[in-house]
Amino acid sequence: MMKLLILLLPLVSAANSNLQRCTDEVNAIRSRFVEGLSEANMNELVYNRKLEKKILKKLKSSEGCPEKSVEYEDMFIFGLSVKNSSGLLFHVAWNAGNMEIACVQTRCGNNVEVTTRAPAPTRAAAPTRAAAPTRAAAPTRAAAPTRAPATTRAPSGSLEIMESSYFNTNYNDDKNFKLMKLPDVALHDVIKFWSAADVFNFSHCSKKSSKRLRQVKSKKFSVTLNFSLDTIGFDNSYFFRSYEKNWMWKYQKWDFRNYGEIQIPTIFENKNVISFWNNVHYGLKDMFIHLSQILNCSVLSIESDERTPDEALMMALEFLSWKNQNSIQKLEIGSFECDLKEILEAIEVTETLKITSEFEIHPGDFEFYSKSVTIKNSWWIDNLECFKNCVEVELSESEISNQTIIDFFGKWAAGGYSNLRWLSVKSENLKEDLKLDGVPFLKDQKDLRTSEEKLIGDNIRAIYGSVPIFKNDGTPAFLRFHEKEGRFEMLI
């Protein structure tokens, strides 16, 4: 994503441009700006005479008197400034870590008063990706005696953002909307319409904007953290992604962004914000914590797999406690050495709990309250009483025996497990001689292809070759026992 900073600059020359002075003054202003904000160091600009032809061509298209603006065209940034019929144009290009600039002054009237502006991308921002969104950042005060507002015309992109005037902090300019001058209540009314990417970028405009964000909360975002896909989603519309640094060669144009105290190469591509880290999972964890601090958000789900470091997952979960968030809709745990009991006792999972790894420390006789529970390595579960509050239960690699199923069925028929709609248990201890009271057959003896299906939550549950059964109160259900697989299924 291209981020521009329009900086006031003294007049370079009234006749012929002093090339070295032009370059030195722009570099000096950029350096002072960086030091003031404690930002990353910028590469110095280098003058390139060949770019003057590009500028002259641009001036010719506007008859020598362009309107003041910052424009993105042909993978270059044109900065134009006109006052009292005189204009000076700067051209900045960035390629593979190099910054080049050219300066040309034109006159289109007798009353000459020139204000020079130089577009200076912070942290060597990349202007060349047309698909990425652009943000024009706030004009900052400099040594020039006059100040002229700058409007922006950004390249089109699918990531919609607020216009540059929203980020204006030049209080002496009456033509632009002064966002930072708004009181907290009014600023909140503006920020609540922004996307997560807008708020993230606004936090990088200056220390003052970052401080205001902590005082003025954005709208409430719904966040999903997925270690399996290396993504953080906001309202299912914007995604922050963590890539390994060796993927950077595919994205030549990137910028630096702060995640806490860390500065990381970052690009904006369509509705994706991609950052490059030495370790993808720890990077994703740092992104998650930082974004949760600057954005007003509620974490809906955290998903992990066997590749996820235990420490990264645990720190993300501990951060929820720090935010005083005691519940989460979905949790998928795939790490091997996590303390499962500590996790389940620390946070309530309301909708979906998936446990896909084998744990050395398991919760024992823990009572589950999630609507849907899936446990892959469920050897430590010896009865089904702990699932009496659940709607869907799916167990594999368990040690459930025939007697456990018989006990469960008797309690269910008598009125227990009132919430249960789906049960699937796979165990080596389920033998072919399983018998249930009042059920002569545990599968359809004539047609194993006929299915019963039902939408339960987000899942379509189907059972093939089942036999109909009834609770004592008349509630219908279907069950099937796969004796060769040792799998018992029940759809209610």
C-alpha atoms as one frame of an Amber mdcrd trajectory, in Angstrom:
protein
   0.000   0.000   0.000   1.204   3.471  -0.827   1.276   5.938   2.026   2.085
   9.576   1.208   3.155  12.416   3.431   2.874  15.878   1.874   5.599  18.067
   3.349   6.058  21.815   2.880   9.426  22.706   1.399  11.100  26.098   0.664
  11.435  27.280  -2.904  14.263  25.489  -4.667  15.039  27.917  -7.446  13.287
  30.703  -9.327  14.893  29.867 -12.647  16.706  26.578 -12.963  16.262  23.883
 -10.296  19.246  23.373  -8.078  19.386  19.584  -8.270  21.513  18.910  -5.205
  19.625  21.436  -3.075  16.322  19.916  -4.124  17.457  16.462  -3.071  19.160
  17.589   0.157  16.180  19.611   1.385  13.703  16.826   0.774  15.976  14.313
   2.520  16.456  16.679   5.464  12.728  17.133   5.973  12.130  13.409   5.720
  14.843  12.765   8.308  13.396  15.303  10.747   9.977  13.783  10.335  11.295
  10.287  11.031  13.180  11.397  14.144  10.094  13.180  15.476   7.958  10.066
  15.249  10.599   7.501  16.169   9.887   5.772  12.877  12.093   3.436  10.891
  15.024   4.931   9.003  14.374   5.962   5.410  16.673   5.545   2.449  17.892
   8.876   1.084  16.463  10.117  -2.194  18.751  10.257  -5.221  18.294  12.731
  -8.058  17.661  11.227 -11.511  17.578  13.599 -14.497  15.807  11.014 -16.638
  12.702  11.433 -14.529  12.414  15.093 -15.539  11.024  13.952 -18.895   8.231
  12.162 -17.080   7.463  15.328 -15.151   7.458  17.536 -18.247   5.121  15.110
 -19.962   2.808  15.284 -16.979   2.920  19.093 -16.993   2.193  19.191 -20.704
  -0.985  17.197 -20.190  -2.198  19.888 -17.752  -1.035  22.812 -19.941   1.759
  23.661 -17.530  -0.540  24.622 -14.651  -1.604  21.450 -12.846  -3.935  21.573
  -9.887  -2.282  20.813  -6.582  -2.537  17.114  -5.905  -0.682  13.914  -5.405
  -1.208  11.460  -8.217  -0.269   7.877  -8.854   0.423   7.043 -12.473   2.530
   4.556 -14.383   4.048   3.222 -11.147   5.283   6.684 -10.083   4.125   9.320
  -7.616   3.658  12.871  -8.923   3.485  15.628  -6.349   2.130  18.913  -7.723
   1.751  22.246  -5.924   0.440  25.493  -7.398  -0.113  28.890  -5.812  -0.606
  32.290  -7.489  -0.176  30.824 -10.967   3.147  29.179 -10.386   3.902  25.531
  -9.893   6.650  23.162  -8.881   6.418  19.408  -9.427   8.259  16.642  -7.628
   8.465  13.093  -8.886   9.377  10.255  -6.513   9.916   6.649  -7.599  10.896
   3.670  -5.487  12.255   0.414  -6.826  13.898  -2.474  -4.989  15.013  -0.291
  -2.095  16.130   2.770  -4.143  14.404   6.173  -4.093  14.752   8.590  -7.003
  13.531  12.163  -7.325  13.411  14.869  -9.956  12.339  18.524  -9.595  10.928
  20.804 -12.282   9.526  24.328 -11.819   7.038  25.915 -14.225   5.495  29.372
 -14.374   2.085  30.134 -15.767   1.523  33.761 -14.720   3.125  37.026 -13.615
   2.354  36.853  -9.894   4.891  34.348  -8.704   4.671  32.774  -5.274   5.693
  29.156  -5.187   5.158  26.661  -2.393   7.137  23.518  -2.971   5.755  20.165
  -1.843   7.529  16.853  -1.911   5.691  13.565  -1.510   7.819  11.460   0.818
   6.648   7.897   1.496   7.441   6.904   5.073   9.699   3.899   5.548  10.331
   3.708   1.807   6.715   2.990   0.979   6.035   1.085  -2.214   3.968   2.974
  -4.798   3.847   0.341  -7.483   1.104  -2.147  -6.597  -2.065  -0.943  -8.310
  -4.189  -3.542  -6.542  -3.244  -2.211  -3.119  -5.208   0.612  -1.474  -3.711
   4.009  -0.836  -3.890   6.376   2.059  -2.733   9.941   1.988  -1.484  10.757
   5.447  -1.724  14.036   7.262   0.252  17.066   6.063   2.762  18.043   8.710
   4.068  21.492   9.552   7.454  22.442   8.116   9.660  25.505   7.743   7.816
  27.056   4.786   6.062  30.371   5.546   2.946  29.432   3.578   0.831  26.324
   3.689  -1.377  25.026   0.936  -3.703  22.066   1.340  -3.131  18.924  -0.640
  -5.846  16.682  -1.969  -5.156  13.197  -3.171  -6.221  11.114  -6.073  -5.342
   7.558  -5.135  -5.110   4.511  -7.374  -8.216   2.403  -7.484  -8.259  -0.737
  -5.376 -10.732  -3.034  -3.733  -9.663  -1.907  -0.263 -11.762   1.231   0.270
 -10.356   3.863   2.638 -11.183   7.347   3.840  -9.958  10.327   1.820  -6.658
  11.895   2.752  -8.263  15.020   4.183  -9.597  12.871   7.028  -6.039  12.427
   8.230  -5.233  16.151   8.122  -3.602  17.673  11.186  -2.754  21.085   9.665
  -4.965  23.279  11.832  -4.090  26.496   9.945  -5.626  25.125   6.761  -9.338
  25.973   6.605 -10.065  23.973   3.467  -9.453  20.458   4.796 -11.453  18.521
   7.333  -9.498  18.530  10.617  -9.998  15.019  11.910  -7.579  15.227  14.837
  -9.222  18.426  16.078 -12.540  16.667  16.671 -13.624  15.921  20.238 -13.630
  12.274  21.262 -17.360  11.719  20.718 -17.294  13.167  17.198 -14.083  11.325
  16.325 -15.686   8.082  17.438 -18.625   8.755  15.101 -16.159   9.007  12.203
 -13.938   6.054  13.108 -16.862   3.688  13.608 -17.334   3.581   9.827 -13.735
   2.517   9.168 -12.515  -0.951   8.408  -9.876  -2.684  10.516  -7.238  -1.768
   7.912  -8.257   1.911   8.083  -7.897   1.998  11.862  -4.592   0.108  11.663
  -3.178   2.658   9.199  -4.495   5.625  11.158  -2.595   4.352  14.195   0.627
   4.694  12.155   0.089   8.306  11.062   1.698   9.723  14.197   2.112   9.186
  17.904  -0.826  11.510  18.452  -3.146   9.480  16.227  -2.113   6.285  17.987
  -2.792   7.891  21.368  -6.212   9.146  20.243  -7.158   5.635  19.147  -6.612
   4.394  22.686  -8.960   7.113  23.942 -11.575   6.831  21.191 -12.672   3.281
  20.565 -13.462   2.095  17.045 -16.544   0.061  16.287 -16.657  -3.443  17.735
 -14.846  -5.850  15.414 -15.318  -9.609  15.423 -11.917 -11.307  15.269 -10.918
 -14.827  14.283  -7.371 -16.111  14.864  -6.415 -19.109  12.740  -2.929 -20.537
  13.273  -3.731 -23.283  10.759  -4.212 -20.760   7.934  -1.842 -18.124   9.390
  -4.579 -15.476   9.271  -6.436 -13.015  11.483  -9.876 -12.109  10.165 -11.928
  -9.016  11.007 -15.671  -9.281  10.367 -14.837 -11.811   7.634 -13.959  -8.893
   5.347 -10.315  -7.966   6.034  -7.550 -10.433   6.719  -4.122  -9.910   8.264
  -1.795 -12.678   7.111   1.574 -13.865   8.378   4.085 -15.018   5.742   7.645
 -16.249   6.052  10.306 -13.729   5.090  11.577 -15.904   2.256   8.311 -15.084
   0.440   9.209 -11.394   0.236  10.836 -11.789  -3.181   7.347 -12.209  -4.660
   6.329  -8.801  -3.336   8.961  -6.243  -4.303   7.013  -3.276  -2.990   6.487
  -3.272   0.762   6.463  -0.870   3.681   7.274  -1.144   7.390   4.550  -1.299
  10.017   4.835  -1.398  13.797   3.460  -4.339  15.753   4.107  -3.298  19.311
   7.812  -2.504  19.465   8.614  -4.524  16.336   8.848  -3.105  12.806   7.880
  -5.657  10.177   7.808  -5.491   6.341   4.148  -5.269   5.328   2.171  -4.953
   2.106  -1.489  -4.199   1.398  -3.013  -6.335  -1.328  -6.741  -6.138  -2.032
  -8.363  -6.968   1.325  -5.249  -8.624   2.731  -2.597  -7.073   4.955   0.473
  -9.310   4.646   3.450  -9.143   7.025   6.696 -11.077   6.723   8.172 -12.743
   9.813  11.060 -15.007  10.749   8.550 -17.315  12.450   5.043 -17.338  10.986
   3.207 -18.552  14.103   4.934 -16.285  16.611   4.477 -13.439  14.147   0.769
 -14.186  13.926   0.572 -14.174  17.722   2.315 -10.767  17.910  -0.003  -9.373
  15.224  -3.047 -10.691  17.081  -2.026  -9.114  20.389  -1.107  -5.767  18.803
  -4.282  -5.511  16.712  -6.426  -6.484  19.687  -4.870  -3.621  21.645  -5.459
  -0.874  19.066  -8.830  -2.148  17.809 -12.004  -2.468  19.807 -12.677  -6.139
  19.194 -14.174  -9.339  20.494 -12.389 -12.598  19.708 -14.815 -15.140  18.272
 -12.513 -18.061  17.577  -8.958 -19.365  17.896  -7.885 -22.325  15.774  -4.577
 -24.190  15.821  -3.072 -27.401  14.513  -0.113 -29.661  15.255   2.297 -27.111
  13.699   1.332 -24.400  16.173   3.916 -23.799  18.926   2.425 -24.369  22.369
   3.782 -21.057  23.630   2.176 -19.084  20.786  -1.237 -20.650  21.424  -1.043
 -20.237  25.201   0.021 -16.574  24.958  -2.921 -15.860  22.648  -5.299 -17.517
  25.119  -3.735 -15.712  28.082  -4.241 -12.426  26.251  -7.992 -13.075  26.337
  -7.819 -13.148  30.124  -5.904  -9.872  30.065  -8.762  -8.407  27.992 -11.244
  -9.770  30.558 -12.824 -11.925  27.867 -13.923 -15.096  29.628 -15.657 -16.887
  26.769 -15.099 -17.658  23.112 -17.372 -19.153  20.479 -14.928 -21.571  18.872
 -11.656 -23.127  20.011  -9.627 -25.700  18.117  -6.567 -27.051  19.923  -3.923
 -28.922  17.975  -0.774 -28.460  20.066   0.668 -31.514  21.779   2.070 -30.277
  25.079  -0.564 -27.762  26.179  -2.243 -28.259  29.519  -5.748 -29.030  28.287
  -7.243 -28.819  31.756  -5.771 -25.361  32.322  -7.146 -24.155  28.979 -10.665
 -25.483  29.480 -10.869 -24.145  33.023  -9.585 -20.700  32.000 -12.007 -19.973
  29.167 -15.549 -21.047  28.345 -16.119 -22.318  24.800 -19.772 -21.689  23.994
 -20.262 -23.093  20.478 -17.577 -25.380  19.057 -14.697 -27.159  20.775 -12.309
 -29.279  18.710  -9.425 -31.164  20.294  -7.321 -32.797  17.603  -4.135 -33.774
  19.433  -3.195 -36.199  22.168  -2.442 -34.494  25.473  -0.237 -35.616  28.312
  -2.276 -33.470  30.728  -6.015 -33.947  30.219  -8.930 -32.638  32.314 -10.137
 -36.013  33.618 -13.809 -35.847  34.670 -14.287 -32.417  33.131 -17.881 -31.411
  32.292 -18.272 -29.918  28.808 -20.703 -27.091  28.091 -19.914 -26.387  24.424
 -22.754 -27.066  22.017 -20.477 -29.064  19.712 -17.527 -31.147  20.952 -15.124
 -33.104  18.733 -12.236 -34.988  20.349  -9.886 -36.956  18.121  -7.762 -38.679
  20.778 -10.420 -39.328  23.408  -8.807 -42.301  25.156  -9.038 -40.484  28.510
 -12.862 -40.334  28.409 -14.435 -43.412  30.020 -18.112 -42.320  30.173 -20.500
 -39.990  28.358 -21.878 -38.196  31.426 -19.521 -35.273  30.850 -21.381 -34.478
  27.578 -24.913 -34.282  28.997 -25.082 -30.533  28.216 -23.881 -30.847  24.602
 -25.815 -30.878  21.322 -23.217 -32.650  19.151 -20.567 -35.101  20.351 -18.009
 -36.846  18.157 -15.306 -39.064  19.691 -12.602 -41.097  17.975  -9.724 -43.261
  19.184 -11.623 -43.688  22.429 -11.794 -46.559  24.915 -15.568 -46.472  25.332
 -16.938 -50.001  25.901 -20.224 -51.750  25.117 -21.371 -51.227  28.706 -20.788
 -47.461  28.443 -23.064 -47.302  25.369 -25.694 -49.450  27.130 -25.658 -47.140
  30.181 -25.894 -44.059  27.975 -28.822 -45.451  25.965 -30.777 -46.316  29.105
 -30.369 -42.791  30.536 -31.245 -41.181  27.204 -34.420 -43.285  26.805 -35.467
 -42.334  30.345 -35.251 -38.605  29.530 -31.580 -37.745  30.006 -29.299 -35.918
  27.560 -32.156 -33.599  26.580 -29.912 -31.340  24.446 -28.242 -34.126  22.471
 -28.942 -34.283  18.723 -25.922 -36.173  17.399 -23.555 -38.757  18.880 -20.713
 -40.582  17.142 -18.294 -42.800  19.074 -15.483 -44.839  17.539 -13.678 -47.263
  19.848 -11.729 -50.489  19.585 -13.584 -51.653  22.702 -16.982 -51.629  20.964
 -17.636 -55.279  20.115 -19.992 -56.932  17.668 -22.179 -58.369  20.456 -23.494
 -54.916  21.483 -27.207 -55.193  22.425 -29.626 -52.423  23.485 -32.915 -52.984
  25.337 -35.928 -52.733  23.042 -33.812 -52.506  19.868 -33.761 -55.824  17.965
 -31.342 -54.627  15.273 -28.640 -51.954  15.337 -28.661 -51.430  11.574 -31.060
 -51.730   8.650 -30.832 -55.331   7.532 -32.268 -54.598   4.060 -30.883 -51.281
   2.817 -27.684 -49.687   4.108 -27.828 -46.907   1.487 -30.881 -45.082   2.823
 -29.885 -42.067   4.885 -31.429 -39.815   7.473 -30.074 -36.260   7.434 -30.452
 -33.252   9.676 -28.882 -29.792   9.867 -27.496 -29.315  13.367 -25.772 -25.998
  13.931 -23.442 -25.519  10.969 -23.162 -29.249  10.223 -25.282 -31.594   8.139
 -25.364 -34.865  10.039 -26.255 -38.008   8.075 -26.681 -41.606   9.171 -26.938
 -44.465   6.653 -28.683 -47.788   7.111 -30.154 -46.698  10.434 -33.045 -48.107
  12.415 -35.746 -45.919  14.039 -36.027 -45.851  17.828 -38.040 -43.821  20.340
 -37.501 -42.287  23.739 -39.926 -43.198  26.500 -41.686 -39.863  25.849 -42.026
 -40.636  22.127 -39.087 -38.559  20.840 -37.877 -40.212  17.593 -34.251 -40.999
  16.792 -32.142 -43.121  14.452 -29.114 -45.222  15.307 -26.590 -47.390  13.529
 -23.790 -49.596  14.834 -20.876 -50.303  12.493 -19.608 -53.466  14.142 -16.545
 -53.882  11.930 -15.374 -50.318  12.542 -16.429 -50.192  16.178 -18.476 -47.028
  15.529 -21.813 -46.157  17.141 -23.932 -43.341  15.667 -27.158 -41.778  16.843
 -29.203 -38.965  15.231 -32.014 -37.456  17.297
